[in-house]
Amino acid sequence: MHKKLIHIIIFIFLLLPGFGKAQDFKKTNEYSCGENVVYFTGDAFGNMFILYENGNFVRIDSMLTKSSLPGSKIIGEISVDTKNPFKIQLFNADEQSLTFYNQEFAPSNTISFLNLDIGEIILSCASSEDAFWVLEENGLNLIRYSSDLIKITESRGSELFNDGFNAPTGMQENGEFLLVWQKKGSAFVLDKFGNLRWEFPENADYYALDTPYLYFFKNQKLTAYSLLTHKEITIRLPLDEFNEMVICEKHFYFLKKGMIYHYKLQ
């Protein structure tokens, strides 16, 4: 092969997102969170959010400064979406509520789904243009609402998901796509109109979307699948034998033995 052609091929390969230095991790922080964590996540700015068994909900910023909500206890099954760091969303499935927090980590608004003409909600996540998604338990219908609670799109679960998809675990929008996944089950990638684009029956323990990559963790191995090239690579993680992992864009958070470790993928 001509030397110039070889150089061109190598150059194109290195330009593909996620290749080249894809497995170089830089450790950013570690935080002693204790053993009573029931939920944790992180954002793309290095902030960590932790819910404890006693109901304390705290934020640890990138300088390891702790902020909490004085006098506030959060009880119930929750998930936190940090897509917009200036409008963090906390969904409480037990209370059927969605609470928004501002950049000072103070609650700014709460929506009660009990006041809307919809069924019980099992998942919710942030969307672009100040909107948000919800997934109904009955029929797994997927709805996107505007910030003033106007229904933008609605898709029937029977037209999106297979029969074995009956206990979805997480939902996340990134770029132009929405990911809905089930632990030990499948993942579905949809567009912003609620149309199904791809199904991934990987039976993985964890899925995350960082467009154009879908990550899935299975058999102690993390794989990055490109939605553009349909190629996949194995990511060698900086830690093993961790309890939980959270991926937010290029930020990786690991919960292990009372510690949270934060790494950034270079």
N, C-alpha and C positions, 0 to 999 in steps of 0.2 A: 504494500500500500504506500502511496506517495506520502512523504513526510509532512507536507503542508496539509493534506487531507486528514492525517492523524491528529495534527494540532487543532484543526477545526472541530473534530469530533470530541476531543477532550474538552475544549472550550465550551461547547454546547452542553456537554454532560455536567460540567461544573455550574452552569447557569440554572440547571433544573432545581427548583426549590426543594430544600430538604436534603440534597445530596452534597457531596464534597465534605463539609465539616459537620454533617448531620449528627454524629455521635459524640461530639465534643460538648461536655457539660461543664458549666462553671458553678461552683457552689456559692450561693449568695448569702444564705442565713440558716441558722438553726435555732429552734425555740423549744424550751422545756415546757410542754403543755400539760404534763401530768397524765394520769391513767384514767380519768373520768370523762374523756371526750366521747360524745355520742355523734357528733357531726363536725366536719371541718371542710373548708375549701380555701381557695386563694384567687387572686386576680392577676392581671397583666402588669401590675405596678409593684408586685412584691408584698402586698398586704394579705394577711391570713385572717380567716373568720372561724371562730370556734364556738360550738355550743356544748356546754357541760351538762352532766346528769342533773345538777341542781337547778337548771334553767338559765344559768348565766350565759349570755351571748356576748362575746368579746371580739374586738378587732386588734390584731397585732400589726402595726404598720411596718414599712420596710426598714425603719430604724429600730425595730423591736420595742416601740412604745405601745403600751396597752391602753385601749379605750374600751369602756363598757357602758351599758345602759343603766344608769342608777335606778334602783328600785324596780327594775323590770325583769320579769322571769318569763322565759319562753318555754312552754310545755307543749309537747306534741311532735309529730313527725314533720320535719321541715326540710326544705332545700333552699339554697341561696344561689342566686344568679348574679355574677359580678361582671356581666358583659359591659354595662355602663357603670364605671366606678363612681360617677356622680349621682347615680340613681340605682342603688343596689336593691334587688328584689328578694324578699324573704317570703316563701310560700309555706303556709302551715296547713297541712292536709287535714289535721284533726279539727281545726277551727274554720276551715274553708275560707281562709283569708290570704290576702297578698299585701304585704307591707313594704313601703319604699323608704329607703334611708338615703340622706343626702351625703355630701362629701365630708361633713363633720360627724358622720355616723350617728345622726339623730333621725328618728322617724318623721317623715314628712306627710305621709298619706297612707291610708289603709282601705283596701277594697274588700268587701264581704261578698263572696260568691253566693251566699244564701239569699242575697237581694236581687240576684240576676235570674232570668228565666232559663237556667241551664241545669243539667244534672250535677251529681257530685264530681268534683275535680280531683284527679289523682296526681297530675303533674302540671307545672307552669314554668315558663321561662321567658326571659326578655327577648324582645325583637327590635329591629331597627326602627327609626322614625317614631320612637317613644311608644311603641306598641308592645304587646305581649301575647304569648301563646298559652292556651290551656288545653288539657286533654281530659275528656269526660270518662268516667269509669264505665258507664253503661254504653256499650257500643264502641268505645275508644274513639269517639268523634273528636276531631281536632279543630279548634277555633282560634282565630287570630283577632284580637281586639285592639282598637286604638286607645289612646290614653283617656279619652272621654267616653269609653265603653261602647263605642260603635263597632259592630261586628264587621270585620273586613273580609275575611274568608272563612269558610267552613267546609271540612272534608269528612266524609263518612269513613269510620274505621274499617268497615267491611270492604271498602274499596282500596284500602291502603295496606292493611296488615294481614298476615296469614293466621290460620286458626290456632297455631301454637303460641302466638304472641298474645298472652293473656295477663301478664304481670309486668308491664313496662317499668323500668327502673329510673331512667333519666331522660331529660330532653334539653337540647342546647342548640341555639342558633349561632352560626359563625359564617361570615361572608354572605353568600347568596343562598345558603342551604340551612336546613333544619335537620338535626339528628334526633331520632327517638330510638332508645335501645332498652334491651332487657338483659339483666345479668344471667349468664349461662344460657343466653338465647341469641336472638337476631338483633341486628341494627338496621334501621331504615333511614335513608337520606332523602329528604323532600325539598322542593323549592319553596319560595316564599308565598306561592299561591296554594300550597298544600297538595301539590301533585307529587306522586312518588317518582323518584329518579332511580334509586338503587336499593337493593336489599343485600345485606351481608349476613348470611347464616353461620356465623363463626362460633357460636356458643361460647363467647368470650366472657371473662370476668368483669371487664371494664372496656368502655368505648369512649372516645373523645374526638371532637372535630376541630381541626385547625386548617381551614381551607387553604390549599387544595388537598390536605391530608386527612384521612380517617385513621386514627390510632385504635388498635385493639390489643388487649393484654390477655394472653391465653397460654396456659402451661408454662408460667413464669417467663414468658417471652413477649416483648412489646414489638408490634409490627406497625409500620407506617405504610398505608396504601394510598397511592396517588389517584385522585379522581380524574386527573388530566391524562396521565400516561397509562393508568391501569397497571402500574408496576408497584412492587412492594419491597421494602427493605426492613431488616431487623435492626432495632435500636438497642444498643447495649446500655442498660441503665446503670447509673452510678451507685445504686443501692440494691440490695436483694433482701428477701425475707421481710419485707415491710407489711404492715397491716392494711394500709390503704394508699392509693395514689390518686392525685388530682392533676389534670393537665389543663392549663389555661393558656392558650396560644403557645408561646415557647417556654412558658414557666411550668416547672414540674414540682409538685409538693408531695412529700412522702410522710406518712404517719408510721412511726416505728418506736415501740417501747417507751412511750411517754414523751417522745420528741417529734417535732415537725421539722423536716429538712426541706429547704428550698433551693432548687437548682434551676439554671437557665440553659436551654439548649442553644448553643452558639451557631 
